[in-house]
């Protein structure tokens, strides 16, 4: 995880003593929106999704996380409760680090505190990019951009094709792009008819990344 890149092995072992590895089945909550924010979680294997209820009661997907990515509280933002829910998208293992232990580690290891600031800025950049995309891009651009992000994070290159190593449903993609499943289905059908992607039940393969990038750029 980039958050711990600057630590020595001795410092990592010191923190590891307080870490718990927890397994989750697909669909199981890692933590829920509104619960007391007590831990930072790092995805060790599998994938998870971050979701949040909107003011209209719909589920908005904020991100899909792969191995090495974190969620939960970072301990320096004063969060009393979790601002989102984390749900295992596939069978997954996550490392749970108590917020108090993490704060104490930051006090002993200045490099970790600086890395946390970088992580906060990264999360802010992601949120701003999501807001920009949802407010400015058309439906084709939103779907194409989301697929490209997932390809970079979770894609498995197979020659010129990129298989997304995540069971992505139309509902998931709709929640990630702020659209209805019906709209997403129409966009994906057009991309498939154009030979840009291929899809099946809970799987997606990008056939032509350059053309998908062109769609994303409008």
GIHUMO-V617134 format. One record per pair of residues at least 12 apart in sequence whose C-alpha atoms are under 7 Angstrom apart, sorted by sequence separation. I is the first residue (numbers start at 1). J is the second residue. D is the distance in Angstrom with one decimal. If there is no record, write none. Layout:
BEGIN
i=I j=J d=D
i=I j=J d=D
END
This chain:
BEGIN
i=49 j=61 d=7.0
i=50 j=62 d=5.3
i=195 j=207 d=6.8
i=196 j=208 d=5.0
i=50 j=63 d=5.3
i=151 j=164 d=6.0
i=49 j=63 d=5.8
i=50 j=64 d=6.4
i=150 j=164 d=6.9
i=170 j=184 d=6.3
i=49 j=64 d=4.4
i=170 j=185 d=6.5
i=196 j=211 d=6.6
i=48 j=64 d=5.8
i=49 j=65 d=6.0
i=196 j=212 d=6.4
i=48 j=65 d=5.2
i=47 j=65 d=5.5
i=48 j=66 d=6.8
i=33 j=52 d=7.0
i=47 j=66 d=4.8
i=46 j=66 d=6.4
i=47 j=67 d=6.9
i=46 j=67 d=6.6
i=45 j=67 d=5.2
i=43 j=66 d=6.3
i=44 j=67 d=4.9
i=43 j=67 d=4.9
i=44 j=68 d=6.1
i=75 j=99 d=5.5
i=43 j=68 d=5.6
i=74 j=99 d=6.9
i=42 j=68 d=6.2
i=43 j=69 d=5.7
i=73 j=99 d=6.9
i=42 j=69 d=5.7
i=43 j=70 d=6.2
i=42 j=70 d=4.3
i=75 j=103 d=6.0
i=41 j=70 d=5.5
i=42 j=71 d=6.5
i=41 j=71 d=5.3
i=40 j=71 d=6.1
i=41 j=72 d=5.8
i=40 j=72 d=4.7
i=52 j=84 d=4.9
i=39 j=72 d=6.1
i=40 j=73 d=5.1
i=51 j=84 d=5.7
i=52 j=85 d=6.2
i=169 j=202 d=5.2
i=39 j=73 d=5.8
i=40 j=74 d=6.0
i=50 j=84 d=6.4
i=51 j=85 d=5.2
i=143 j=177 d=6.5
i=168 j=202 d=5.1
i=38 j=73 d=7.0
i=50 j=85 d=5.6
i=51 j=86 d=6.5
i=142 j=177 d=5.9
i=167 j=202 d=4.5
i=168 j=203 d=6.1
i=37 j=73 d=6.1
i=50 j=86 d=4.6
i=167 j=203 d=5.5
i=49 j=86 d=5.7
i=50 j=87 d=6.6
i=48 j=86 d=6.5
i=49 j=87 d=5.4
i=48 j=87 d=5.4
i=49 j=88 d=6.4
i=164 j=203 d=7.0
i=48 j=88 d=4.2
i=49 j=89 d=6.0
i=164 j=204 d=5.8
i=47 j=88 d=6.2
i=48 j=89 d=4.6
i=163 j=204 d=6.3
i=164 j=205 d=6.0
i=37 j=79 d=6.5
i=47 j=89 d=5.4
i=48 j=90 d=6.9
i=163 j=205 d=4.3
i=37 j=80 d=5.5
i=47 j=90 d=5.6
i=134 j=177 d=6.8
i=162 j=205 d=5.6
i=163 j=206 d=6.3
i=36 j=80 d=5.9
i=37 j=81 d=4.4
i=46 j=90 d=5.8
i=134 j=178 d=6.7
i=161 j=205 d=6.7
i=162 j=206 d=5.0
i=36 j=81 d=4.3
i=37 j=82 d=5.0
i=46 j=91 d=5.9
i=47 j=92 d=6.1
i=161 j=206 d=5.7
i=162 j=207 d=6.7
i=35 j=81 d=5.2
i=36 j=82 d=6.4
i=46 j=92 d=4.2
i=161 j=207 d=4.8
i=34 j=81 d=5.1
i=35 j=82 d=5.7
i=45 j=92 d=5.3
i=46 j=93 d=6.6
i=140 j=187 d=6.1
i=160 j=207 d=6.9
i=161 j=208 d=6.9
i=34 j=82 d=5.3
i=45 j=93 d=5.2
i=33 j=82 d=5.3
i=34 j=83 d=6.4
i=44 j=93 d=5.4
i=32 j=82 d=7.0
i=33 j=83 d=5.7
i=43 j=93 d=6.2
i=44 j=94 d=5.2
i=33 j=84 d=4.5
i=43 j=94 d=4.4
i=44 j=95 d=6.5
i=32 j=84 d=6.7
i=33 j=85 d=4.5
i=42 j=94 d=5.4
i=43 j=95 d=6.4
i=32 j=85 d=4.3
i=41 j=94 d=6.1
i=42 j=95 d=5.0
i=31 j=85 d=5.7
i=32 j=86 d=6.5
i=41 j=95 d=5.4
i=42 j=96 d=6.7
i=31 j=86 d=5.5
i=41 j=96 d=4.6
i=30 j=86 d=5.3
i=40 j=96 d=5.9
i=41 j=97 d=6.2
i=29 j=86 d=5.9
i=30 j=87 d=5.5
i=39 j=96 d=6.3
i=40 j=97 d=5.1
i=29 j=87 d=4.3
i=30 j=88 d=6.8
i=39 j=97 d=5.5
i=40 j=98 d=6.4
i=28 j=87 d=5.7
i=29 j=88 d=6.3
i=39 j=98 d=4.4
i=40 j=99 d=6.2
i=27 j=87 d=6.0
i=28 j=88 d=5.5
i=38 j=98 d=6.1
i=39 j=99 d=4.6
i=27 j=88 d=5.3
i=38 j=99 d=5.4
i=26 j=88 d=5.0
i=27 j=89 d=5.9
i=25 j=88 d=6.5
i=26 j=89 d=5.1
i=24 j=88 d=6.4
i=26 j=90 d=4.3
i=25 j=90 d=6.7
i=26 j=91 d=4.6
i=25 j=91 d=4.5
i=1 j=68 d=4.4
i=24 j=91 d=5.7
i=25 j=92 d=6.5
i=1 j=69 d=6.4
i=24 j=92 d=5.2
i=144 j=212 d=5.9
i=23 j=92 d=5.9
i=24 j=93 d=6.1
i=23 j=93 d=4.4
i=22 j=93 d=5.6
i=23 j=94 d=6.5
i=144 j=215 d=6.3
i=145 j=216 d=5.1
i=21 j=93 d=6.7
i=22 j=94 d=5.4
i=144 j=216 d=4.9
i=21 j=94 d=5.8
i=22 j=95 d=6.2
i=21 j=95 d=4.5
i=141 j=215 d=5.8
i=142 j=216 d=6.8
i=20 j=95 d=5.6
i=21 j=96 d=6.3
i=140 j=215 d=6.7
i=141 j=216 d=4.1
i=19 j=95 d=6.3
i=20 j=96 d=5.2
i=141 j=217 d=6.6
i=19 j=96 d=5.6
i=20 j=97 d=6.8
i=141 j=218 d=6.3
i=19 j=97 d=5.0
i=18 j=97 d=6.7
i=66 j=154 d=6.7
i=15 j=105 d=7.0
i=7 j=111 d=7.0
i=6 j=111 d=6.2
i=4 j=112 d=6.7
i=3 j=112 d=7.0
i=3 j=115 d=5.4
i=3 j=116 d=6.5
i=61 j=175 d=4.9
i=62 j=176 d=6.3
i=60 j=175 d=4.8
i=61 j=176 d=4.5
i=3 j=119 d=7.0
i=59 j=175 d=6.3
i=60 j=176 d=6.4
i=60 j=178 d=6.9
END
